[in-house]
């Protein structure tokens, strides 16, 4: 097996075996990170050129959203070829260069894998359409006859996450299942060829040096036997916790056991990270049993509002659920599918203050943290994009999701006084706000009050201290209503989620605060502080 620089990277962080247990992982959305060729679209060479920035920021690994060959019906989550790079992002050589340079800098690379569905331009699906009903290729997808005397009604009442029926009829009269856009037919994971193909895809990227996979819709691969009707009119939610016959079926776990066997064949602690929306933290933990995957996104925490009692409950529930399976808890505030948390927390100065405090809270908790590109700059959601520039497929579907995912995908600002702020020389595929100059990397670098320097300092302190990130519990301290306070070793974190200052005994010398501390006995509103006890 080919040796890679990844094999020489540390396999532990802090006091824990497994680099991923305490890692801070940065999500890059390739379209919107850096454009190297001036076409207005981010690309792999742009990512490679900015890897030193991520190293300086202080993260441990980089998760790359899809860059595969794709018609881009859903921003690359409709994959036509899992072993090829879409020309808009570059070439396989460019992907190899990103992985190798990241490893040379001490960073790991996690690639996005989309196993629930592919593109309708995938060769298997195109051949299935050509061959017609009852042929072997159709068995690799969910083709069914329709209901009614003429078969004109869908096979069941399932809806697409993006709105409308989850079924599309083809010319020969059969229907195929797509839980997302019609251009994204679902694979039939009961078929051995599908299982074999994805184990081969895993090995392809592992051989190239990938350190792991973020698994898109990890909870959706197996459908309930017989594809039973849902039996209700409630609109499906992309990021919900409903109990559904096509999500979180027990059969998915056998798939991930087989994937773990593949991952364990490779040196360097290669990992699997589940995007698994489940009804509870306990159900999420099932994906992380010792013979399955390594991490799962903590969406229960992401969905928790800025409220001390709710946050404490979410933290306790998350830690309690992961402890029995020996998996680290993950913490995440934003990603490419949700409104940026500056805006979710109220927007403007208030939302930014809460977002800064939330970052320190997240980075003080035991386990692994995920940072979405631009959150370290304090970027808000762009809520006023013209309809003409939107590309989120759910925006164009009647009764679909809110269609506002484009707002968190606007290219990030690097430098300069006007758009595209150093993103590239040819504009940007989504327009950037006119007031983002002050939020750029260039503008914030060296400013001790900036959000970027807050993140850089927090990540440096986290690396230096074993009592940050490590372990699987927190010791809660008594605190006034609306305030969280917990101790981890000699370190204490306090978070005031109220909008008003709170007078309380403060536990030591301040290491880092999300807002200025002007009174030694007062914790400002919407502020988090790290203390040396």
C-alpha positions in Angstrom: 0.0 0.0 0.0 1.3 3.5 -0.9 2.8 5.4 2.1 1.6 9.0 2.5 2.7 11.9 4.7 -0.6 11.3 6.6 1.0 8.1 8.0 3.6 10.3 9.9 1.0 12.7 11.4 0.3 12.3 15.1 -2.4 9.7 15.9 -3.2 11.3 19.3 -4.3 14.7 20.5 -3.9 15.7 24.1 -4.1 12.7 26.3 -6.5 10.7 24.2 -5.8 8.0 21.5 -7.2 9.0 18.2 -6.4 12.4 16.7 -10.1 12.9 15.9 -11.3 12.7 19.5 -10.3 16.3 20.3 -9.8 17.7 16.8 -11.1 21.0 15.5 -12.2 20.5 11.9 -12.8 23.3 9.5 -15.5 22.9 6.8 -14.5 24.3 3.4 -17.3 24.8 0.9 -15.2 24.7 -2.3 -17.4 27.0 -4.4 -17.1 29.8 -1.9 -13.6 29.6 -0.4 -11.0 30.8 -2.9 -11.1 31.2 -6.7 -7.7 30.7 -8.4 -8.6 31.2 -12.0 -11.0 34.2 -12.0 -14.1 32.4 -13.1 -16.1 33.5 -10.0 -16.2 30.0 -8.6 -13.9 28.6 -5.9 -11.7 25.7 -6.8 -9.2 23.2 -5.5 -6.1 25.3 -6.4 -7.7 28.1 -4.5 -8.1 25.9 -1.5 -4.5 24.7 -1.7 -3.2 28.3 -1.8 -5.1 29.1 1.4 -4.1 26.1 3.4 -1.4 28.1 5.3 -4.2 30.4 6.6 -6.0 27.3 8.0 -2.8 26.1 9.6 -2.3 29.6 11.2 -5.9 29.6 12.4 -5.1 26.5 14.4 -7.4 23.8 13.1 -6.4 20.1 12.9 -8.3 19.0 9.8 -10.2 20.3 6.8 -13.5 18.8 5.6 -14.1 19.5 1.9 -17.7 19.6 0.6 -18.2 17.8 -2.8 -15.9 18.5 -5.7 -16.8 15.4 -7.8 -17.9 15.4 -11.4 -21.5 16.6 -11.3 -24.1 18.5 -13.3 -24.5 20.7 -10.2 -28.2 20.3 -9.8 -27.6 20.4 -6.0 -24.2 22.1 -5.7 -22.3 18.9 -6.3 -24.4 16.6 -4.0 -25.6 15.0 -7.3 -22.5 13.0 -8.2 -22.0 11.7 -11.7 -18.6 10.1 -11.1 -17.2 9.5 -7.6 -13.6 9.1 -8.9 -13.4 12.2 -11.0 -13.2 16.0 -10.2 -15.6 18.4 -11.8 -13.7 20.7 -14.2 -15.1 23.7 -12.4 -13.0 22.7 -9.4 -9.9 21.4 -11.2 -8.5 17.9 -11.8 -7.6 14.8 -9.8 -4.0 16.1 -9.8 -5.3 19.3 -8.0 -7.1 17.1 -5.4 -3.9 15.1 -4.8 -2.0 18.4 -4.4 -4.4 19.6 -1.8 -4.1 16.4 0.2 -0.3 16.3 0.0 0.2 20.0 0.9 -2.3 19.7 3.8 -0.3 16.8 5.1 2.9 18.7 4.7 1.4 21.4 6.9 0.2 18.9 9.5 -3.4 19.2 8.5 -5.7 16.2 7.7 -8.2 16.1 4.8 -11.8 14.7 5.1 -13.7 14.4 1.9 -17.4 14.5 1.5 -19.1 11.2 0.3 -22.6 11.1 -1.0 -23.9 7.5 -0.8 -27.6 7.9 -0.5 -28.1 9.1 -4.1 -26.2 10.0 -7.2 -26.8 12.2 -10.2 -29.2 11.2 -12.9 -26.2 11.5 -15.2 -24.4 8.8 -13.3 -23.6 6.0 -15.8 -25.5 3.4 -13.9 -28.6 5.4 -13.9 -28.4 6.4 -17.6 -27.9 2.7 -18.5 -30.9 1.7 -16.2 -33.1 4.1 -18.2 -31.9 2.7 -21.5 -32.4 -0.9 -20.5 -36.0 -0.5 -19.2 -38.1 -2.3 -16.6 -37.0 -5.6 -15.0 -33.3 -5.2 -16.0 -30.4 -5.6 -13.6 -29.3 -2.0 -13.5 -32.7 -0.9 -12.4 -32.3 -3.1 -9.3 -29.5 -0.8 -8.1 -32.1 2.0 -7.7 -35.7 2.1 -6.4 -37.8 1.7 -9.6 -41.4 0.8 -9.0 -44.7 0.7 -11.0 -47.1 3.4 -10.2 -50.5 3.1 -8.5 -53.9 3.1 -10.3 -55.1 1.3 -13.3 -52.8 3.3 -15.6 -49.9 3.6 -13.1 -50.2 7.3 -13.1 -49.9 7.8 -9.3 -46.6 7.6 -7.4 -45.8 4.2 -5.7 -46.3 5.7 -2.3 -47.0 9.0 -0.5 -43.4 9.9 0.3 -42.3 13.5 -0.4 -39.0 14.9 -1.5 -37.1 16.9 1.1 -37.0 19.6 -1.4 -40.7 19.6 -1.9 -43.2 17.7 -4.1 -43.4 13.9 -4.6 -40.3 11.8 -3.9 -41.0 9.9 -7.2 -40.5 10.8 -10.8 -42.0 8.8 -13.7 -39.9 7.9 -16.7 -41.0 7.4 -20.3 -41.6 3.6 -20.0 -44.1 4.2 -17.1 -42.0 3.2 -14.1 -41.2 5.6 -11.3 -37.9 6.1 -9.4 -37.3 7.3 -5.9 -35.4 10.4 -5.0 -35.6 11.8 -1.5 -34.0 15.0 -2.7 -34.2 16.5 -6.2 -35.4 14.5 -9.2 -31.9 14.7 -10.6 -30.7 12.7 -7.5 -32.0 9.1 -7.7 -31.6 7.1 -4.5 -29.4 4.0 -4.6 -30.9 0.7 -3.5 -28.5 -0.4 -0.7 -30.0 -3.9 -0.6 -28.1 -4.6 -3.8 -24.6 -6.1 -3.4 -23.2 -4.1 -6.4 -24.0 -0.8 -4.6 -22.3 -2.0 -1.5 -19.2 -3.2 -3.4 -19.0 0.0 -5.4 -18.8 2.2 -2.4 -16.2 0.1 -0.6 -14.2 0.5 -3.8 -14.8 4.3 -3.8 -13.6 4.4 -0.1 -10.4 2.7 -1.1 -9.8 5.0 -4.1 -9.8 8.1 -1.9 -8.0 6.4 1.0 -5.3 5.4 -1.5 -5.0 9.0 -2.6 -4.3 9.9 1.1 -7.7 11.1 2.4 -7.9 10.9 6.2 -11.6 10.2 6.3 -15.1 10.8 5.0 -18.0 13.0 6.0 -21.0 10.8 5.0 -23.9 12.8 3.6 -27.4 11.6 4.6 -25.8 8.8 6.5 -29.1 7.9 8.1 -30.9 7.6 4.8 -29.3 4.6 2.9 -31.8 1.9 4.0 -35.5 2.2 3.5 -38.2 0.3 5.5 -39.2 -3.0 3.8 -42.0 -2.6 1.3 -41.5 1.2 1.2 -44.7 1.8 3.3 -46.8 5.0 3.1 -45.9 7.8 5.4 -49.5 8.3 6.1 -49.5 12.0 7.0 -49.3 15.3 5.3 -46.6 16.9 7.4 -43.8 18.4 5.1 -40.5 16.6 5.5 -37.6 18.5 7.0 -34.1 18.3 5.7 -32.7 19.0 9.2 -35.5 17.5 11.3 -35.9 14.7 13.8 -39.0 13.0 12.5 -39.4 9.2 12.7 -39.7 8.2 9.1 -39.6 4.9 7.1 -36.7 6.1 5.0 -34.4 7.6 7.7 -32.5 6.0 10.5 -33.4 2.4 9.7 -31.5 -0.2 11.7 -30.1 -1.7 8.5 -27.7 1.2 8.0 -25.5 -0.1 10.8 -24.4 -3.2 8.9 -23.2 -1.0 6.1 -21.1 1.1 8.4 -19.6 -2.0 10.0 -18.3 -3.0 6.6 -17.0 0.5 6.0 -15.1 0.5 9.3 -13.3 -2.7 8.2 -12.1 -0.8 5.2 -11.0 2.3 7.2 -9.1 0.1 9.6 -7.1 -1.4 6.8 -5.2 1.9 6.5 -2.6 3.5 8.7 -3.0 6.9 10.2 -6.4 6.6 11.9 -8.8 7.2 8.9 -12.3 8.1 10.1 -15.9 8.2 9.2 -18.2 11.1 10.2 -21.9 10.7 10.0 -24.4 13.4 8.9 -27.1 11.5 10.7 -30.3 13.3 11.6 -32.0 11.1 14.2 -34.9 11.5 16.6 -32.5 11.5 19.7 -28.9 11.7 20.8 -29.2 8.1 21.8 -30.1 7.1 18.3 -27.2 9.0 16.9 -24.9 7.2 19.3 -25.7 3.9 17.6 -23.7 5.0 14.5 -20.7 5.3 16.8 -20.4 1.9 18.3 -16.8 0.7 18.4 -17.1 -1.3 15.1 -19.0 1.5 13.2 -18.1 5.2 12.6 -16.0 7.5 14.6 -18.0 10.7 14.9 -21.5 12.1 14.1 -22.6 15.7 13.8 -24.4 16.9 16.9 -27.4 18.5 15.3 -29.3 18.4 18.6 -26.8 20.9 19.9 -26.8 23.0 16.7 -30.6 23.4 17.0 -30.4 24.6 20.6 -31.2 28.2 21.1 -29.2 30.8 23.1 -30.6 29.8 26.5 -28.6 28.6 29.4 -31.0 25.9 30.6 -31.5 24.5 27.1 -27.8 24.5 26.4 -26.9 22.8 29.6 -29.5 20.1 28.9 -28.2 19.6 25.3 -24.6 19.4 26.6 -25.5 16.8 29.2 -27.7 14.8 26.9 -25.0 14.7 24.2 -22.2 13.7 26.6 -24.4 11.1 28.3 -25.4 9.5 24.9 -21.8 9.2 23.6 -20.2 7.9 26.8 -21.6 4.3 26.6 -20.2 3.8 23.1 -16.9 5.4 23.9 -17.3 8.1 21.1 -16.4 11.7 21.4 -19.2 14.3 21.3 -19.0 16.8 18.5 -20.1 20.4 18.7 -21.1 22.5 15.7 -22.8 25.9 15.3 -23.2 26.3 11.5 -22.7 24.5 8.2 -23.6 24.8 4.5 -27.3 23.8 5.2 -28.3 26.2 8.0 -28.6 29.9 8.6 -25.3 31.2 10.0 -25.5 31.4 13.8 -24.7 35.2 13.9 -28.1 35.6 12.3 -29.8 32.8 14.1 -28.8 34.4 17.4 -30.5 37.7 16.5 -28.2 39.3 13.9 -26.3 42.6 14.2 -24.2 43.5 17.2 -26.3 41.3 19.5 -26.1 38.2 17.2 -22.3 38.7 16.8 -21.8 39.0 20.6 -23.7 35.8 21.1 -21.9 34.0 18.3 -18.5 35.0 19.8 -19.6 33.7 23.2 -21.0 30.5 21.6 -17.6 29.9 20.0 -15.8 30.0 23.3 -18.4 27.7 24.9 -18.1 25.2 22.0 -14.3 25.1 22.1 -14.3 24.6 25.9 -16.4 21.4 25.7 -14.9 17.9 25.7 -14.8 16.3 22.2 -14.4 17.6 18.7 -15.5 20.9 17.3 -16.5 21.8 13.7 -16.0 25.3 12.3 -17.8 26.4 9.1 -15.8 28.6 6.8 -16.4 32.3 7.6 -17.7 31.8 11.1 -14.2 32.7 12.4 -14.8 36.1 10.6 -18.2 36.6 12.3 -20.0 36.5 9.0 -23.8 36.9 9.1 -26.3 35.2 6.8 -26.8 37.0 3.5 -30.6 37.3 3.6 -31.2 39.7 0.6 -29.9 37.7 -2.4 -31.9 38.4 -5.5 -34.1 35.5 -6.7 -32.2 35.5 -10.0 -28.9 34.4 -8.4 -30.2 31.7 -6.1 -29.2 28.1 -6.9 -30.6 26.1 -3.9 -32.9 23.5 -5.6 -35.5 23.7 -2.8 -36.0 27.4 -3.6 -37.6 26.4 -6.9 -39.9 23.8 -5.5 -43.5 24.5 -4.5 -44.0 23.7 -0.8 -40.2 22.9 -0.5 -37.8 24.0 2.2 -37.2 27.7 2.7 -34.7 27.7 -0.1 -32.4 30.0 1.7 -29.3 27.8 1.9 -27.6 30.1 -0.6 -27.3 32.7 2.1 -24.7 30.8 4.1 -22.8 29.9 0.9 -21.8 33.4 -0.2 -18.0 33.5 -0.9 -16.0 34.6 2.1 -14.0 37.9 2.1 -10.2 37.8 2.2 -9.0 41.3 1.5 -9.7 44.7 -0.1 -12.3 47.3 0.1 -14.8 46.0 -2.4 -16.3 42.8 -3.7 -15.1 40.2 -4.4 -12.7 41.0 -1.5 -9.8 38.9 -2.7 -11.9 35.8 -3.3 -10.7 35.9 -6.9 -10.2 38.2 -9.9 -13.5 37.6 -11.6 -16.3 38.4 -9.2 -18.1 35.7 -7.2 -20.9 33.2 -8.1 -23.1 34.7 -5.4 -22.9 38.4 -4.7 -21.1 39.5 -1.5 -22.6 42.3 0.6 -21.1 45.8 0.1 -20.3 46.1 3.8 -18.0 43.1 4.1 -14.7 44.9 3.8 -14.4 45.2 7.5 -15.0 41.5 8.0 -12.2 40.3 5.7 -9.3 38.2 6.8 -7.0 41.1 6.0 -9.0 43.7 8.0 -9.3 41.5 11.1 -5.8 40.1 11.2 -3.8 41.8 14.0 -6.9 43.4 15.5 -7.1 42.1 19.1 -10.9 42.8 19.2 -11.7 41.0 16.0 -13.6 37.7 15.8 -10.7 36.2 13.7 -8.2 36.9 16.4 -10.6 35.6 19.1 -10.7 32.2 17.2 -7.0 32.2 16.7 -6.3 32.8 20.4 -9.0 30.3 21.5 -7.6 27.6 19.2 -4.0 28.2 20.4 -5.1 28.0 24.1 -7.1 24.8 23.3 -4.0 23.2 21.8 -1.8 24.2 24.8 -4.1 22.8 27.5 -5.0 19.2 28.1 -8.1 20.2 30.0 -9.7 21.6 26.9 -11.2 19.1 24.4 -10.1 16.0 26.4 -12.4 13.8 28.4 -16.1 13.1 28.3 -17.7 15.2 31.1 -17.9 18.7 32.6 -18.3 19.7 36.2 -21.1 22.2 36.5 -20.8 25.0 39.1 -23.5 27.0 40.8 -24.4 30.1 38.8 -27.1 32.8 38.6 -30.1 32.2 36.3 -29.1 32.5 32.7 -25.4 31.8 33.3 -23.5 28.6 32.6 -20.4 27.8 34.6 -18.4 24.6 34.5 -14.9 23.5 35.5 -12.5 21.2 33.6 -9.3 20.6 35.6 -7.8 24.0 36.4 -9.9 25.6 33.7 -13.3 27.2 34.2 -15.7 28.5 31.5 -18.6 31.0 32.3 -21.2 32.0 29.8 -23.8 34.7 30.4 -26.7 34.1 27.9 -28.7 37.0 29.2 -28.5 40.4 27.6 -27.6 42.0 30.9 -24.5 42.1 33.1 -24.5 39.6 36.0 -22.7 40.2 39.3 -21.1 37.0 40.5 -17.9 35.6 42.1 -15.6 35.2 39.2 -13.4 32.1 39.4 -9.8 33.2 38.8 -7.7 35.0 36.2 -9.2 35.6 32.8 -7.5 33.8 30.0 -9.8 34.9 27.1 -13.1 36.7 26.9 -15.6 37.1 24.0 -16.2 40.8 25.1 -14.3 43.3 27.1 -14.2 42.8 30.9 -14.4 46.2 32.7 -15.5 45.1 36.2 -13.7 42.3 38.0 -17.0 41.1 39.6 -19.3 41.4 36.7 -19.9 39.0 33.8 -21.2 41.1 30.8 -24.3 40.1 29.0 -24.0 37.6 26.0 -20.4 37.0 27.0 -18.2 33.9 27.6 -15.0 33.9 29.5 -12.2 31.3 30.0 -10.6 31.4 33.4 -7.4 30.0 35.0 -8.7 28.9 38.4 
